[in-house]
Amino acid sequence: MTEQRHANLGIHAAAPGDDPHDQLRRRQIVHRLKLVALVVLVLLGLGAARTVLSRAANARELDAAVAEHAAIYVKTTLPQPAGAGRTVPLPGTLQGAVQAPIAARAAGYVKSWNKDIGSRVEKGDVLAELEAPELDQQVSQAQAARDQTASTVALAETTVARWDALRKKDVVSQQDLDERRAGLVQARANLAAADANLQRLKQLEAFKHVTAPFAGIVTRRNVDVGDLIDTSGKPLFLLSQTDPLRVYVSVPQSYANLVKTGQAVVVTQAELQNQQFKGQVTRTSASIDASTRTMQVEVSLPNKDGLLLPGAYVQVALPLSASAALSVPSNALLFRGEGTRVAVVDTRGKVTLHAVTLGRNNGSTVEITGGLKADDRLVLNPPDSLVDGDVVTLQAPAAAKAPA
């Protein structure tokens, strides 16, 4: 090795008089320096390779994350028939099938009452008795007048018979006989009038016994002993027939065409938990009230056990007949400036926005009357940024809930 080379390496060139051990030591140092340089170069190469590989892996992960975030994952559902198993809860008030205020036809004082509120009565049972002394006197007077008229008729009949015999002997004229016969006819007419007046007063006297016109329950008593009763029509009792009961409900116009006579309904009362009572639609008003836009429906409800009380507030679950419209979840609708849309997905995941016509809004579901087919697959909760032609990734289809 030349002296210049030794100088570059920082090693002094061996002089002619140097020790051989010093030369060996210098060579070892040079060898070690070479090894250290080689190791350093290897480590630098490994670090560079690791950095390149790490950056490549990060780039691949970034590309995958961007692709994953760019993909739109959606859940889909199919439209369902709108009328399948749908009911509409409506409020109502129970009433007796027959409910009537019981008033007295005769005037007088209350002598006694036999039935109080809550009493069950049969047809013809006496509810109260009245005292009517003036009416009793009128009956007695009418009876006397009738007897007086009857005696007049008897005398007229005897007179006519005698004058008829005299006429046969030509003792009296025909005019006189006709006058006697006319008097008999008049007397008989007066007797008939007296009988009618007496019969009227006797029937009026019978009204002193206030009776039940039908079987039911006394729900109100408005009189007590000694009360003066006139013929103004003030009710003494309120009588209700509790089996069956009836319920009147007001059905909104949007559901009126789906209610049919004979439909079965379910009636529930909040105080009677876990109990349902089955009734039937007996009749409808067949018209819409212009002020409320509702149709009145009458429901007949059996009440053999007497659990339901007239006047109670109840809920009537009215089933609706099937509708030809389709029902979709409310969260499948897109409300845009150009109108209501639904996002329909084909088999390749391509989205098409369809304009639809809305029907009845049932809360969780909405009826679609136009712009949708039964086999169209709809996107649930579509993002506002969704447009025609977007490609989405389908998740497992969600079964549409049956309308409540």
C-alpha positions as CSV (number, residue, x, y, z in Angstrom):
1,M,0.0,0.0,0.0
2,T,1.5,3.4,-0.9
3,E,2.2,6.1,1.5
4,Q,-0.5,8.3,-0.1
5,R,-3.1,5.5,0.4
6,H,-2.1,5.1,4.0
7,A,-2.4,8.8,4.4
8,N,-6.0,8.8,3.0
9,L,-7.0,6.1,5.4
10,G,-5.5,7.9,8.3
11,I,-2.8,5.3,8.8
12,H,0.8,6.2,8.7
13,A,2.9,4.2,6.2
14,A,5.2,1.8,7.7
15,A,8.6,3.2,8.0
16,P,11.5,0.9,7.3
17,G,12.3,0.8,10.9
18,D,8.6,0.2,12.2
19,D,7.7,-2.7,14.5
20,P,5.9,-5.6,12.7
21,H,3.4,-5.7,15.6
22,D,2.4,-2.2,14.9
23,Q,1.8,-3.0,11.3
24,L,-0.4,-6.0,12.2
25,R,-2.4,-3.8,14.6
26,R,-3.0,-1.3,11.9
27,R,-4.2,-3.9,9.5
28,Q,-6.7,-5.2,12.1
29,I,-8.0,-1.7,12.6
30,V,-8.5,-1.3,8.9
31,H,-10.4,-4.6,8.7
32,R,-12.6,-3.6,11.6
33,L,-13.4,-0.3,10.0
34,K,-14.4,-2.1,6.8
35,L,-16.7,-4.4,8.8
36,V,-18.4,-1.5,10.6
37,A,-18.9,0.4,7.3
38,L,-20.4,-2.7,5.8
39,V,-22.8,-3.2,8.7
40,V,-23.8,0.5,8.6
41,L,-24.5,0.2,4.9
42,V,-26.6,-3.0,5.4
43,L,-28.6,-1.3,8.2
44,L,-29.3,1.8,6.1
45,G,-30.4,-0.5,3.2
46,L,-32.8,-2.4,5.5
47,G,-34.2,0.8,6.9
48,A,-34.8,2.2,3.4
49,A,-36.4,-1.0,2.3
50,R,-38.7,-1.0,5.4
51,T,-39.7,2.6,4.7
52,V,-40.5,1.8,1.1
53,L,-42.6,-1.2,2.0
54,S,-44.4,0.6,4.8
55,R,-45.3,3.4,2.5
56,A,-46.5,1.0,-0.1
57,A,-48.7,-0.8,2.5
58,N,-50.1,2.5,3.8
59,A,-50.9,3.5,0.3
60,R,-52.8,0.3,-0.3
61,E,-54.7,0.6,3.0
62,L,-55.5,4.2,2.1
63,D,-56.9,3.2,-1.3
64,A,-59.0,0.5,0.3
65,A,-60.3,2.8,3.0
66,V,-61.2,5.4,0.3
67,A,-63.0,2.8,-1.7
68,E,-64.8,1.5,1.3
69,H,-65.9,5.0,2.4
70,A,-67.0,5.8,-1.2
71,A,-69.3,2.7,-1.3
72,I,-72.9,3.3,-0.2
73,Y,-74.3,0.4,1.9
74,V,-78.1,0.4,2.0
75,K,-80.9,-1.8,3.4
76,T,-83.9,-2.5,1.1
77,T,-87.5,-3.6,1.5
78,L,-90.4,-4.5,-0.7
79,P,-93.8,-2.8,-0.8
80,Q,-96.7,-4.5,1.0
81,P,-100.4,-4.5,0.4
82,A,-101.9,-1.6,2.2
83,G,-105.0,-3.3,3.5
84,A,-103.3,-6.4,5.0
85,G,-104.3,-6.6,8.7
86,R,-104.8,-2.9,9.3
87,T,-107.0,-1.5,12.1
88,V,-107.9,2.0,13.1
89,P,-108.3,2.8,16.8
90,L,-111.2,5.2,17.4
91,P,-112.7,6.6,20.6
92,G,-116.3,6.0,21.6
93,T,-118.8,6.1,24.4
94,L,-120.9,3.2,25.4
95,Q,-124.7,3.7,25.3
96,G,-127.6,1.4,26.1
97,A,-129.2,-0.3,23.1
98,V,-132.4,1.3,24.3
99,Q,-132.2,4.3,26.6
100,A,-135.3,6.4,27.5
101,P,-136.3,9.0,30.1
102,I,-139.4,7.8,32.0
103,A,-141.9,10.6,32.7
104,A,-145.3,10.7,34.3
105,R,-148.4,11.2,32.1
106,A,-150.6,12.1,35.1
107,A,-150.1,15.1,37.4
108,G,-149.9,14.5,41.1
109,Y,-147.6,13.9,44.1
110,V,-145.1,11.0,44.4
111,K,-146.6,8.5,46.8
112,S,-143.6,6.1,46.7
113,W,-140.8,4.9,44.5
114,N,-139.8,1.3,44.2
115,K,-136.6,1.3,42.1
116,D,-133.4,3.2,42.7
117,I,-130.3,3.7,40.6
118,G,-128.6,0.4,39.6
119,S,-131.8,-1.6,40.0
120,R,-132.5,-4.2,37.3
121,V,-136.1,-4.1,36.2
122,E,-138.3,-6.1,33.9
123,K,-140.8,-4.8,31.5
124,G,-144.0,-3.7,33.3
125,D,-142.4,-3.3,36.8
126,V,-143.7,-0.4,38.8
127,L,-141.1,2.2,39.3
128,A,-143.2,4.8,41.3
129,E,-146.7,5.5,42.4
130,L,-148.4,8.9,42.3
131,E,-151.3,10.4,44.2
132,A,-153.8,12.3,42.0
133,P,-156.9,13.2,44.0
134,E,-158.2,15.6,41.3
135,L,-157.9,12.9,38.7
136,D,-159.8,10.5,41.0
137,Q,-162.6,13.1,41.3
138,Q,-162.6,13.5,37.5
139,V,-163.0,9.8,37.1
140,S,-165.9,9.7,39.6
141,Q,-167.6,12.6,37.9
142,A,-167.2,11.0,34.5
143,Q,-168.6,7.8,35.9
144,A,-171.7,9.6,37.2
145,A,-172.1,11.5,33.9
146,R,-171.9,8.2,32.1
147,D,-174.6,6.6,34.3
148,Q,-176.8,9.7,33.9
149,T,-176.4,9.4,30.1
150,A,-177.2,5.7,30.2
151,S,-180.4,6.3,32.0
152,T,-181.4,8.9,29.4
153,V,-180.7,6.3,26.7
154,A,-182.9,3.7,28.5
155,L,-185.7,6.3,28.8
156,A,-185.4,7.2,25.1
157,E,-185.5,3.6,24.1
158,T,-188.7,3.0,26.1
159,T,-190.3,6.2,24.7
160,V,-189.5,5.1,21.1
161,A,-191.0,1.7,21.7
162,R,-194.2,3.2,23.1
163,W,-194.5,5.7,20.3
164,D,-193.8,3.0,17.8
165,A,-196.8,1.0,19.1
166,L,-199.0,4.1,19.1
167,R,-198.0,4.8,15.5
168,K,-199.1,1.4,14.5
169,K,-202.5,2.3,16.0
170,D,-202.3,5.6,14.1
171,V,-202.6,7.5,17.4
172,V,-199.5,9.7,16.8
173,S,-198.1,11.1,13.7
174,Q,-195.0,9.9,12.0
175,Q,-193.3,13.2,12.7
176,D,-193.6,12.7,16.4
177,L,-192.2,9.1,16.1
178,D,-189.2,10.4,14.1
179,E,-188.5,13.0,16.7
180,R,-188.5,10.4,19.4
181,R,-186.2,8.2,17.4
182,A,-183.8,11.1,16.8
183,G,-183.8,11.7,20.5
184,L,-182.8,8.1,21.0
185,V,-179.9,8.4,18.5
186,Q,-178.7,11.5,20.3
187,A,-178.9,9.9,23.7
188,R,-176.9,6.9,22.5
189,A,-174.3,9.3,21.0
190,N,-174.1,11.1,24.3
191,L,-173.6,7.8,26.0
192,A,-170.8,6.9,23.6
193,A,-169.1,10.2,24.4
194,A,-169.5,9.7,28.1
195,D,-167.9,6.2,27.8
196,A,-165.0,7.6,25.8
197,N,-164.4,10.3,28.4
198,L,-164.6,7.8,31.2
199,Q,-162.2,5.5,29.4
200,R,-159.8,8.3,28.8
201,L,-159.8,9.3,32.5
202,K,-159.3,5.7,33.6
203,Q,-156.3,5.3,31.2
204,L,-154.9,8.6,32.6
205,E,-155.5,7.3,36.1
206,A,-153.5,4.2,35.2
207,F,-150.5,6.5,34.6
208,K,-150.4,7.0,38.4
209,H,-148.3,3.8,38.3
210,V,-145.1,4.7,36.5
211,T,-143.9,1.4,34.9
212,A,-140.8,0.3,33.0
213,P,-141.5,0.1,29.2
214,F,-138.6,-2.4,28.7
215,A,-136.1,-4.5,30.7
216,G,-133.0,-2.7,31.8
217,I,-131.2,-0.8,34.5
218,V,-132.3,2.4,36.3
219,T,-129.4,4.7,35.7
220,R,-130.9,7.9,37.2
221,R,-133.7,8.8,39.7
222,N,-134.8,12.4,39.8
223,V,-137.8,12.3,42.2
224,D,-138.5,11.6,45.9
225,V,-141.6,11.0,48.0
226,G,-143.8,14.1,48.1
227,D,-142.5,15.7,44.9
228,L,-145.1,17.5,42.8
229,I,-145.2,16.0,39.3
230,D,-146.8,17.8,36.4
231,T,-147.3,16.9,32.8
232,S,-144.4,19.1,31.5
233,G,-142.4,15.9,30.6
234,K,-139.8,16.1,33.4
235,P,-138.2,12.6,33.6
236,L,-138.6,10.7,36.8
237,F,-136.2,7.9,35.9
238,L,-133.6,7.2,33.2
239,L,-133.8,3.6,32.1
240,S,-131.1,1.9,29.9
241,Q,-131.0,-1.5,28.3
242,T,-127.4,-2.8,28.9
243,D,-127.5,-5.9,26.8
244,P,-126.6,-5.3,24.1
245,L,-124.8,-2.0,24.2
246,R,-124.1,0.3,21.3
247,V,-121.1,2.5,20.5
248,Y,-121.1,5.4,18.1
249,V,-117.7,6.3,16.5
250,S,-116.8,8.9,14.0
251,V,-114.7,7.5,11.2
252,P,-112.5,10.0,9.3
253,Q,-113.3,10.6,5.7
254,S,-110.2,8.9,4.4
255,Y,-111.3,5.6,6.0
256,A,-115.1,5.9,5.4
257,N,-115.1,3.9,2.1
258,L,-113.4,1.0,3.8
259,V,-116.0,0.5,6.6
260,K,-118.6,-2.1,5.8
261,T,-121.7,-3.3,7.7
262,G,-121.2,-6.6,9.4
263,Q,-117.4,-6.0,10.1
264,A,-116.2,-7.4,13.4
265,V,-114.6,-4.9,15.8
266,V,-112.7,-5.2,19.1
267,V,-113.6,-2.9,22.0
268,T,-111.3,-2.3,24.9
269,Q,-111.6,-0.3,28.1
270,A,-108.5,1.1,29.9
271,E,-109.9,0.1,33.3
272,L,-110.5,-3.5,32.2
273,Q,-106.9,-4.5,31.3
274,N,-106.2,-7.6,29.1
275,Q,-109.9,-7.9,28.3
276,Q,-111.3,-7.5,24.8
277,F,-115.0,-7.4,23.8
278,K,-116.1,-8.3,20.3
279,G,-118.7,-6.3,18.5
280,Q,-120.1,-5.8,15.1
281,V,-120.8,-2.8,12.8
282,T,-124.6,-2.7,12.5
283,R,-125.1,0.4,10.4
284,T,-123.4,3.5,9.1
285,S,-124.8,7.0,8.3
286,A,-123.6,6.6,4.7
287,S,-122.8,10.3,4.6
288,I,-119.9,12.6,5.6
289,D,-120.6,15.3,8.2
290,A,-119.5,18.5,6.5
291,S,-118.4,20.1,9.8
292,T,-116.2,17.3,11.1
293,R,-115.5,15.4,7.8
294,T,-116.3,12.1,9.5
295,M,-118.9,9.4,9.1
296,Q,-120.9,8.1,12.0
297,V,-120.8,4.3,12.6
298,E,-122.9,2.3,15.1
299,V,-121.3,-0.8,16.7
300,S,-123.4,-3.3,18.6
301,L,-121.7,-4.9,21.6
302,P,-123.0,-7.9,23.6
303,N,-122.8,-7.4,27.4
304,K,-124.3,-10.5,29.0
305,D,-121.9,-10.4,32.0
306,G,-122.6,-6.7,32.6
307,L,-118.9,-5.8,32.8
308,L,-119.3,-2.8,30.5
309,L,-121.3,0.2,31.8
310,P,-123.2,2.7,29.8
311,G,-121.4,6.0,29.5
312,A,-117.9,4.5,29.7
313,Y,-115.1,5.7,27.4
314,V,-113.8,2.9,25.2
315,Q,-111.4,2.4,22.3
316,V,-112.9,0.7,19.2
317,A,-110.4,-1.1,16.9
318,L,-112.0,-0.9,13.5
319,P,-110.6,-3.3,10.9
320,L,-110.5,-1.9,7.4
321,S,-111.2,-3.9,4.3
322,A,-108.3,-4.5,1.9
323,S,-107.1,-1.6,-0.3
324,A,-105.6,-1.8,-3.7
325,A,-102.8,0.6,-2.8
326,L,-99.2,-0.4,-1.7
327,S,-97.8,0.4,1.7
328,V,-94.1,1.4,2.2
329,P,-92.2,2.4,5.4
330,S,-92.1,6.2,6.0
331,N,-88.3,6.2,6.0
332,A,-88.2,5.0,2.4
333,L,-89.5,8.4,1.1
334,L,-87.3,11.2,-0.3
335,F,-88.8,14.7,-0.1
336,R,-87.3,16.8,-2.9
337,G,-88.2,20.1,-4.3
338,E,-89.5,18.4,-7.4
339,G,-91.8,16.2,-5.4
340,T,-91.8,13.0,-3.3
341,R,-89.5,10.2,-4.6
342,V,-88.5,6.7,-3.7
343,A,-85.1,5.1,-4.5
344,V,-85.5,1.8,-6.4
345,V,-82.5,-0.5,-6.8
346,D,-82.1,-3.0,-9.6
347,T,-80.2,-6.3,-9.4
348,R,-76.9,-4.6,-10.3
349,G,-77.2,-2.1,-7.4
350,K,-78.0,0.9,-9.7
351,V,-80.4,3.4,-8.1
352,T,-83.4,5.0,-10.0
353,L,-85.5,7.7,-8.3
354,H,-89.3,7.2,-8.9
355,A,-91.9,9.9,-8.4
356,V,-94.8,8.5,-6.3
357,T,-98.3,9.6,-5.3
358,L,-99.0,9.4,-1.6
359,G,-102.2,8.1,0.0
360,R,-103.1,7.8,3.6
361,N,-100.3,8.4,6.2
362,N,-100.5,5.7,8.9
363,G,-97.5,6.9,10.9
364,S,-94.9,4.2,10.4
365,T,-96.2,3.4,6.9
366,V,-97.5,5.4,4.0
367,E,-99.8,4.3,1.2
368,I,-98.6,4.7,-2.3
369,T,-101.4,5.1,-4.9
370,G,-99.2,5.5,-8.0
371,G,-95.7,5.3,-9.4
372,L,-94.6,2.1,-7.7
373,K,-94.8,-1.6,-8.5
374,A,-95.1,-4.5,-6.0
375,D,-91.7,-6.0,-7.0
376,D,-89.7,-2.7,-6.8
377,R,-87.0,-3.0,-4.1
378,L,-86.8,0.3,-2.1
379,V,-83.9,1.8,-0.3
380,L,-84.5,2.4,3.4
381,N,-83.2,5.7,4.9
382,P,-81.8,6.9,1.5
383,P,-79.2,9.7,1.9
384,D,-80.1,13.1,0.6
385,S,-77.2,13.1,-1.8
386,L,-78.5,10.0,-3.6
387,V,-79.2,10.7,-7.3
388,D,-80.1,8.7,-10.4
389,G,-77.4,6.3,-11.5
390,D,-75.6,5.9,-8.1
391,V,-74.4,2.4,-7.4
392,V,-75.0,1.1,-3.9
393,T,-74.1,-2.1,-2.0
394,L,-77.0,-4.1,-0.8
395,Q,-77.3,-5.4,2.7
396,A,-79.7,-8.1,3.8
397,P,-83.3,-7.2,2.9
398,A,-85.4,-6.0,5.7
399,A,-88.9,-7.5,5.9
400,A,-91.5,-4.7,5.9
401,K,-93.5,-4.5,9.1
402,A,-97.2,-5.1,8.8
403,P,-99.1,-1.9,9.3
404,A,-100.5,-1.5,12.8
